[in-house]
């Protein structure tokens, strides 16, 4: 036991003294490699417009998806009723969702076409979308690590960044589809990082940059507007000058979004959701809130219990105190996260769709991880807290390994999932796989995935610590 403790302290010392650049490179490698090698081989139910919008932009210079109707098998076949993710306006079809994620993927699609890729190879675009989604996930993980290391010891920041990547729905989500949620996450963590830099070195252009990131996050997912309210109030505490610069940074994005809404939907406030944007907030709070948090089929308690430690982080910043200016930022993040949780608990699809998942809070996962870091600051001296945090982090990583192993084999069943069983422990995803495959088949399948993961991560991890022991790449 003493030898294990000594080895643990050695690892902690090496990580705390490591160059952030090296750790970011390692995080990017691990996320990109693991995500691409364990892709869930199915296109998400809401993502076809985002996946193929870059095609119409590059080939025909339009946000209209009209040229693809009837061309992409099944996905844009109106006779098969696949138009739930399309919005019809003035005889044309647009994506129901924000085009921001598609715009982020444009360079990758342009490279494919520039190198002579077949313009009608729809499967190639599906693969490109997953590569783009993986790159976005790697970027979020890296920026989250850079933000975390300003709050906690670097080894803790490194651990929590890995937990975000592999211990939340990010893993299965980013390997599945190019979704608008990830683009909102990216811009939100960039905004938080800008806020942290402002606390250290205030300047006019940094306020404008923070406003730009917040504006892009809202443009990517309009419901993030509730988060932006609290971020704006955080900036307003710094005075009118800071507030106007912040608003000035967000203004170009707002104007572009208004232009797009007018051009596509005929109104500056129009969206692809149409009337659903009004009637969709119909779930009673007493149904949606426990559903998001604790139901076996759709709750965070099943999929990412580590994120529930964010409540402890909120308690720390309000009751136990954190040195300024981090306390102000923590309180802002806690209020924003709570408001978003309550908002999405009212959404009719609070469960995230007919398949097993919990993705309604995906946009604020970086904020929740930051709040977990606050909890670690406040309770880090408690051995029970550390063991509980470790267990709550390893469980969702294990569940994600199981998910990427078996999800494809049961797509038809999952897509017909009955919302009535959300409280049934027997019908949760993990027990379903065990029931269908038996213990032997289950362990065999998971074992193959674990061997694959070890094959691509062990050598780089050993190289990382070898470099650190030799004094290279250390601060």
C-alpha positions as CSV (number, residue, x, y, z in Angstrom):
1,X,0.0,0.0,0.0
2,X,2.8,2.4,0.8
3,X,4.4,1.7,-2.5
4,X,1.2,2.5,-4.3
5,X,0.9,5.7,-2.4
6,X,4.4,6.6,-3.3
7,X,3.8,5.8,-7.0
8,X,0.6,7.9,-6.9
9,X,2.4,10.9,-5.4
10,X,5.1,10.5,-8.1
11,X,2.5,10.6,-10.9
12,X,0.8,13.6,-9.3
13,X,4.2,15.4,-9.1
14,X,5.0,14.7,-12.7
15,X,1.6,15.9,-13.9
16,X,1.7,19.1,-11.9
17,X,5.1,19.9,-13.3
18,X,4.3,19.0,-16.9
19,X,4.1,21.4,-19.7
20,X,0.4,22.2,-20.5
21,X,1.2,21.9,-24.2
22,X,2.3,18.3,-23.8
23,X,-0.8,17.4,-21.8
24,X,-3.0,19.1,-24.4
25,X,-1.3,17.1,-27.1
26,X,-1.9,13.9,-25.2
27,X,-5.6,14.7,-24.6
28,X,-6.1,15.5,-28.3
29,X,-4.4,12.3,-29.4
30,X,-6.4,10.1,-26.9
31,X,-9.8,11.7,-27.7
32,X,-9.3,11.6,-31.5
33,X,-7.9,8.1,-31.6
34,X,-10.4,6.5,-29.2
35,X,-13.4,8.3,-30.6
36,X,-12.6,7.4,-34.2
37,X,-11.9,3.8,-33.5
38,X,-15.0,3.2,-31.4
39,X,-17.6,5.0,-33.6
40,X,-21.2,4.2,-33.1
41,X,-22.1,3.3,-36.7
42,X,-25.4,5.1,-37.0
43,X,-26.4,8.6,-37.9
44,X,-28.3,10.4,-35.2
45,X,-32.0,11.0,-35.7
46,X,-31.7,14.8,-35.8
47,X,-28.4,15.2,-37.5
48,X,-28.8,14.6,-41.3
49,X,-29.3,18.4,-42.0
50,X,-26.2,19.3,-40.1
51,X,-24.2,16.5,-41.7
52,X,-25.2,17.4,-45.3
53,X,-25.6,21.2,-45.0
54,X,-21.9,21.7,-45.8
55,X,-22.5,19.9,-49.1
56,X,-25.2,22.3,-50.3
57,X,-23.1,25.3,-49.1
58,X,-20.0,24.1,-51.0
59,X,-21.6,22.7,-54.1
60,X,-24.6,25.1,-54.6
61,X,-23.8,28.0,-52.3
62,X,-27.1,27.8,-50.4
63,X,-28.5,26.9,-47.0
64,X,-31.4,25.3,-48.7
65,X,-31.4,21.5,-48.6
66,X,-33.6,21.2,-51.7
67,X,-31.0,19.7,-53.9
68,X,-30.7,16.7,-51.5
69,X,-34.4,15.9,-51.3
70,X,-34.8,12.4,-52.8
71,X,-31.0,12.1,-53.4
72,X,-29.7,11.0,-50.1
73,X,-31.2,7.6,-49.4
74,X,-33.9,7.6,-46.6
75,X,-32.5,10.7,-44.9
76,X,-34.2,13.2,-47.2
77,X,-37.0,11.1,-48.5
78,X,-40.2,13.0,-47.7
79,X,-42.4,9.9,-48.5
80,X,-40.7,8.1,-45.7
81,X,-41.6,10.9,-43.2
82,X,-38.0,11.8,-42.5
83,X,-38.8,15.5,-42.6
84,X,-39.1,15.9,-38.9
85,X,-35.6,17.4,-38.9
86,X,-36.4,19.7,-41.9
87,X,-38.2,23.0,-41.9
88,X,-40.3,24.0,-44.9
89,X,-40.5,27.7,-45.7
90,X,-41.8,29.3,-48.8
91,X,-41.5,26.1,-50.7
92,X,-37.9,25.4,-49.7
93,X,-36.4,23.1,-47.1
94,X,-33.9,24.2,-44.4
95,X,-32.3,22.5,-41.5
96,X,-34.6,22.6,-38.4
97,X,-31.4,23.3,-36.4
98,X,-28.7,26.0,-36.3
99,X,-26.2,25.9,-39.2
100,X,-23.3,26.8,-36.9
101,X,-22.0,23.2,-36.5
102,X,-22.2,22.7,-40.3
103,X,-20.1,25.9,-40.8
104,X,-17.5,24.6,-38.4
105,X,-17.2,21.4,-40.6
106,X,-16.9,23.3,-43.9
107,X,-13.0,23.3,-44.1
108,X,-13.0,19.5,-43.7
109,X,-15.6,19.0,-46.4
110,X,-13.8,21.5,-48.7
111,X,-10.6,19.6,-48.3
112,X,-12.3,16.4,-49.3
113,X,-13.8,18.0,-52.4
114,X,-10.6,19.8,-53.2
115,X,-8.6,16.6,-53.2
116,X,-11.0,15.1,-55.7
117,X,-13.5,13.4,-53.5
118,X,-16.7,12.1,-55.2
119,X,-19.3,14.9,-54.6
120,X,-22.2,12.3,-54.5
121,X,-20.5,9.9,-52.0
122,X,-23.0,10.4,-49.1
123,X,-21.2,7.8,-46.9
124,X,-18.0,9.8,-47.2
125,X,-19.8,12.9,-45.9
126,X,-21.1,10.9,-43.0
127,X,-17.6,9.9,-42.1
128,X,-16.3,13.4,-42.5
129,X,-19.0,14.6,-40.1
130,X,-17.9,12.2,-37.5
131,X,-14.3,13.3,-38.0
132,X,-15.4,16.9,-37.6
133,X,-17.4,16.0,-34.4
134,X,-14.4,14.3,-33.0
135,X,-12.1,17.2,-33.7
136,X,-14.6,19.5,-32.0
137,X,-14.7,17.2,-28.9
138,X,-10.9,17.2,-28.8
139,X,-10.9,21.0,-28.9
140,X,-13.5,21.2,-26.1
141,X,-11.5,18.8,-23.9
142,X,-8.3,20.8,-24.5
143,X,-9.9,24.2,-23.7
144,X,-11.7,22.7,-20.7
145,X,-8.3,21.5,-19.4
146,X,-6.8,24.9,-19.8
147,X,-9.7,26.4,-17.9
148,X,-9.6,23.8,-15.1
149,X,-5.9,24.2,-14.5
150,X,-6.6,27.8,-13.5
151,X,-8.8,26.5,-10.7
152,X,-7.2,23.3,-9.4
153,X,-3.9,21.5,-9.4
154,X,-2.9,20.5,-12.9
155,X,-3.2,16.7,-12.2
156,X,-6.8,17.3,-11.1
157,X,-7.5,19.4,-14.2
158,X,-6.0,16.6,-16.4
159,X,-8.2,14.0,-14.6
160,X,-11.4,16.0,-15.0
161,X,-10.7,16.7,-18.7
162,X,-10.5,13.0,-19.3
163,X,-13.7,12.5,-17.3
164,X,-15.4,15.0,-19.5
165,X,-14.2,13.2,-22.7
166,X,-14.9,9.6,-21.6
167,X,-17.2,9.8,-18.6
168,X,-20.0,11.8,-20.0
169,X,-22.3,11.3,-23.0
170,X,-19.7,13.1,-25.1
171,X,-18.0,9.8,-26.1
172,X,-21.0,8.1,-27.5
173,X,-22.5,11.4,-28.7
174,X,-19.4,12.7,-30.6
175,X,-18.7,9.3,-32.2
176,X,-22.3,9.2,-33.5
177,X,-23.0,12.5,-35.2
178,X,-22.2,16.1,-35.9
179,X,-24.7,17.7,-33.6
180,X,-25.4,21.3,-32.7
181,X,-24.8,20.7,-29.0
182,X,-21.1,20.2,-29.4
183,X,-20.6,23.5,-31.2
184,X,-22.4,25.3,-28.4
185,X,-20.2,23.5,-25.8
186,X,-17.1,24.7,-27.7
187,X,-18.1,28.3,-27.7
188,X,-19.2,28.3,-24.1
189,X,-15.9,26.9,-22.8
190,X,-14.1,29.5,-25.0
191,X,-16.2,32.2,-23.3
192,X,-15.4,30.9,-19.8
193,X,-11.7,30.7,-20.6
194,X,-11.9,34.3,-21.8
195,X,-13.6,35.3,-18.6
196,X,-10.8,33.8,-16.6
197,X,-8.2,35.7,-18.7
198,X,-10.2,38.9,-18.1
199,X,-9.8,38.3,-14.4
200,X,-6.0,38.2,-14.8
201,X,-5.6,40.9,-17.5
202,X,-8.6,43.0,-18.4
203,X,-8.6,44.6,-21.8
204,X,-11.3,45.9,-24.2
205,X,-10.6,43.4,-26.9
206,X,-10.9,40.5,-24.4
207,X,-14.4,41.7,-23.4
208,X,-15.4,41.8,-27.1
209,X,-13.9,38.3,-27.7
210,X,-15.8,36.9,-24.7
211,X,-19.0,38.5,-26.2
212,X,-18.2,36.9,-29.6
213,X,-17.9,33.4,-28.0
214,X,-21.1,33.8,-26.1
215,X,-22.9,35.0,-29.2
216,X,-21.8,32.0,-31.2
217,X,-22.9,29.7,-28.4
218,X,-26.4,31.2,-28.5
219,X,-26.4,31.0,-32.3
220,X,-25.5,27.3,-32.2
221,X,-28.2,26.5,-29.6
222,X,-30.8,29.1,-29.0
223,X,-31.7,27.7,-25.6
224,X,-28.2,28.6,-24.4
225,X,-29.7,32.2,-24.3
226,X,-30.6,31.5,-20.7
227,X,-27.0,30.8,-19.9
228,X,-25.9,34.0,-21.7
229,X,-28.1,36.1,-19.4
230,X,-26.0,35.1,-16.4
231,X,-22.8,35.5,-18.3
232,X,-23.8,39.0,-19.3
233,X,-24.7,39.9,-15.7
234,X,-21.3,38.7,-14.7
235,X,-19.7,41.1,-17.2
236,X,-22.1,43.9,-16.2
237,X,-20.6,43.8,-12.6
238,X,-17.4,45.2,-14.2
239,X,-19.0,48.4,-15.4
240,X,-20.7,49.9,-18.4
241,X,-17.6,50.0,-20.5
242,X,-17.0,46.3,-20.1
243,X,-20.7,45.5,-20.8
244,X,-20.8,47.6,-24.0
245,X,-17.6,46.0,-25.3
246,X,-19.0,42.5,-24.5
247,X,-22.3,43.3,-26.3
248,X,-20.3,44.8,-29.2
249,X,-18.5,41.4,-29.6
250,X,-21.8,39.5,-29.7
251,X,-23.6,42.0,-32.0
252,X,-22.1,40.8,-35.4
253,X,-23.2,37.2,-34.6
254,X,-26.7,38.5,-33.6
255,X,-27.0,40.4,-36.9
256,X,-25.9,37.4,-38.9
257,X,-28.4,35.2,-37.1
258,X,-31.2,37.7,-37.7
259,X,-30.3,37.8,-41.4
260,X,-30.3,34.0,-41.6
261,X,-33.7,33.8,-39.9
262,X,-35.2,36.4,-42.2
263,X,-33.8,34.8,-45.3
264,X,-34.8,31.3,-44.3
265,X,-38.0,31.7,-42.2
266,X,-39.2,35.2,-43.0
267,X,-38.8,36.6,-39.5
268,X,-35.9,37.8,-37.4
269,X,-37.3,35.6,-34.5
270,X,-38.2,32.7,-36.8
271,X,-36.5,29.3,-36.3
272,X,-36.7,25.9,-37.8
273,X,-38.7,24.8,-34.7
274,X,-41.7,26.8,-35.8
275,X,-44.7,26.4,-33.4
276,X,-42.8,23.7,-31.5
277,X,-40.7,26.5,-30.0
278,X,-43.8,27.6,-28.1
279,X,-45.7,24.4,-27.3
280,X,-42.6,22.3,-26.7
281,X,-42.1,23.6,-23.2
282,X,-44.9,21.4,-21.9
283,X,-43.4,18.9,-19.5
284,X,-44.3,19.5,-15.8
285,X,-41.2,20.2,-13.7
286,X,-42.0,17.3,-11.4
287,X,-41.7,14.9,-14.4
288,X,-38.8,16.3,-16.3
289,X,-36.4,17.3,-13.4
290,X,-36.2,13.8,-11.8
291,X,-36.3,12.3,-15.2
292,X,-33.1,14.1,-16.3
293,X,-31.4,13.5,-13.0
294,X,-32.2,10.0,-11.7
295,X,-34.2,7.8,-14.0
296,X,-32.4,4.6,-14.9
297,X,-33.0,4.9,-18.6
298,X,-32.3,8.7,-19.1
299,X,-30.9,10.1,-15.9
300,X,-27.5,11.6,-15.1
301,X,-27.3,9.2,-12.2
302,X,-27.0,6.4,-14.7
303,X,-25.0,8.0,-17.5
304,X,-22.7,10.5,-15.7
305,X,-23.1,10.5,-12.0
306,X,-19.9,12.5,-11.7
307,X,-21.8,15.6,-13.0
308,X,-24.1,15.4,-10.0
309,X,-21.0,16.6,-8.0
310,X,-21.7,20.0,-9.6
311,X,-24.4,20.5,-6.9
312,X,-21.6,20.2,-4.4
313,X,-19.6,22.8,-6.3
314,X,-22.6,25.2,-6.3
315,X,-22.8,24.7,-2.5
316,X,-19.1,25.5,-2.1
317,X,-19.1,28.8,-4.1
318,X,-22.2,30.1,-2.2
319,X,-21.8,28.7,1.3
320,X,-18.2,27.8,2.0
321,X,-16.6,30.5,-0.1
322,X,-13.9,30.6,-2.8
323,X,-11.3,33.3,-3.1
324,X,-12.3,36.2,-5.5
325,X,-12.6,36.5,-8.4
326,X,-13.2,32.7,-8.8
327,X,-16.1,32.9,-6.4
328,X,-18.0,35.3,-8.7
329,X,-17.5,33.2,-11.7
330,X,-18.5,30.0,-9.8
331,X,-21.7,31.6,-8.7
332,X,-22.5,32.7,-12.2
333,X,-21.9,29.2,-13.5
334,X,-24.0,27.6,-10.8
335,X,-27.0,29.9,-11.5
336,X,-26.6,29.5,-15.3
337,X,-26.4,25.7,-14.9
338,X,-29.4,25.5,-12.6
339,X,-31.5,27.7,-14.9
340,X,-30.6,25.5,-17.9
341,X,-31.4,22.4,-15.9
342,X,-34.9,23.7,-15.0
343,X,-35.4,25.0,-18.6
344,X,-34.7,21.6,-20.2
345,X,-36.7,19.8,-17.6
346,X,-39.7,21.5,-19.2
347,X,-38.9,20.4,-22.7
348,X,-41.2,17.8,-24.2
349,X,-38.2,15.7,-25.2
350,X,-36.4,16.0,-21.8
351,X,-35.4,12.4,-22.2
352,X,-33.3,13.2,-25.3
353,X,-35.2,11.0,-27.8
354,X,-36.5,7.5,-28.1
355,X,-33.1,5.9,-27.7
356,X,-31.2,5.5,-24.4
357,X,-29.3,8.6,-23.6
358,X,-29.1,11.8,-21.6
359,X,-28.1,14.6,-23.9
360,X,-30.4,17.4,-22.9
361,X,-27.7,18.9,-20.7
362,X,-24.9,18.3,-23.2
363,X,-24.5,22.0,-23.9
364,X,-23.5,22.8,-20.3
365,X,-21.3,19.7,-19.6
366,X,-18.2,21.9,-19.5
367,X,-19.9,24.2,-17.0
368,X,-20.9,21.3,-14.9
369,X,-17.3,19.9,-14.9
370,X,-16.0,23.3,-13.8
371,X,-18.5,23.1,-10.9
372,X,-17.2,19.7,-10.1
373,X,-13.8,21.3,-9.8
374,X,-15.2,23.8,-7.3
375,X,-16.5,20.9,-5.3
376,X,-13.0,19.3,-5.4
377,X,-11.6,22.6,-4.1
378,X,-14.0,22.6,-1.2
379,X,-14.0,18.9,-0.3
380,X,-10.7,17.8,-1.6
381,X,-9.3,17.1,1.9
382,X,-12.0,14.5,2.5
383,X,-10.9,10.9,1.6
384,X,-14.6,9.9,1.2
385,X,-15.1,12.7,-1.3
386,X,-12.1,11.6,-3.4
387,X,-13.2,8.0,-3.4
388,X,-16.8,8.9,-4.3
389,X,-15.6,11.2,-7.1
390,X,-13.4,8.4,-8.5
391,X,-16.2,5.9,-8.4
392,X,-18.7,8.3,-10.0
393,X,-16.1,9.0,-12.8
394,X,-15.2,5.3,-13.5
395,X,-18.8,4.1,-13.7
396,X,-19.8,6.3,-16.8
397,X,-16.4,5.5,-18.5
398,X,-17.3,1.8,-18.1
399,X,-20.8,2.4,-19.3
400,X,-19.5,4.2,-22.4
401,X,-17.2,1.2,-23.1
402,X,-20.3,-1.0,-23.0
403,X,-22.3,1.4,-25.1
404,X,-19.8,1.7,-28.0
405,X,-19.4,-2.1,-27.9
406,X,-23.1,-3.1,-28.2
407,X,-25.2,-0.1,-29.3
408,X,-25.0,-0.8,-33.1
409,X,-26.3,-4.3,-32.7
410,X,-29.6,-3.2,-31.2
411,X,-30.3,0.0,-33.0
412,X,-33.8,-1.1,-34.2
413,X,-34.9,-1.9,-30.6
414,X,-33.4,1.2,-29.1
415,X,-35.1,3.4,-31.7
416,X,-38.4,1.9,-30.7
417,X,-37.7,2.5,-27.0
418,X,-40.9,3.0,-24.9
419,X,-40.7,6.1,-22.8
420,X,-43.0,4.3,-20.3
421,X,-40.0,2.3,-19.0
422,X,-37.8,5.2,-18.1
423,X,-38.1,4.3,-14.4
424,X,-37.6,0.6,-14.9
425,X,-34.2,-0.5,-13.7
426,X,-34.6,-3.8,-15.4
427,X,-34.9,-2.1,-18.8
428,X,-31.9,0.2,-18.4
429,X,-29.3,0.0,-21.1
430,X,-26.6,-1.9,-19.2
431,X,-29.0,-4.6,-18.0
432,X,-30.5,-4.9,-21.4
433,X,-27.2,-5.8,-23.0
434,X,-26.5,-8.3,-20.2
435,X,-29.9,-9.9,-20.7
436,X,-29.6,-10.2,-24.4
437,X,-25.9,-11.4,-24.6
438,X,-25.5,-13.3,-21.4
439,X,-22.6,-12.8,-19.1
440,X,-20.2,-14.6,-21.3
441,X,-21.1,-12.7,-24.5
442,X,-21.2,-9.4,-22.6
443,X,-17.7,-9.8,-21.1
444,X,-16.3,-11.1,-24.4
445,X,-17.6,-8.1,-26.3
446,X,-16.5,-5.6,-23.7
447,X,-13.1,-7.3,-23.4
448,X,-12.4,-6.8,-27.1
449,X,-13.2,-3.1,-26.8
450,X,-10.9,-2.8,-23.8
451,X,-8.1,-4.5,-25.6
452,X,-8.5,-2.1,-28.5
453,X,-8.4,0.9,-26.1
454,X,-5.3,-0.4,-24.4
455,X,-3.6,-1.0,-27.7
456,X,-3.9,2.7,-28.7
457,X,-3.4,4.4,-25.3
458,X,-0.8,2.4,-23.3
459,X,2.2,3.3,-25.5
460,X,1.4,7.1,-25.6
461,X,0.8,7.1,-21.9
462,X,4.1,5.4,-21.2
463,X,5.8,7.8,-23.5
464,X,4.2,10.8,-21.7
465,X,5.6,9.8,-18.3
466,X,8.9,8.8,-19.7
467,X,9.4,12.3,-21.1
468,X,8.3,13.8,-17.8
469,X,10.7,11.6,-15.8
470,X,13.6,12.6,-17.9
471,X,12.7,16.2,-17.3
472,X,11.5,17.0,-20.8
473,X,8.4,19.0,-21.4
474,X,8.3,20.2,-17.8
475,X,7.6,23.7,-16.7
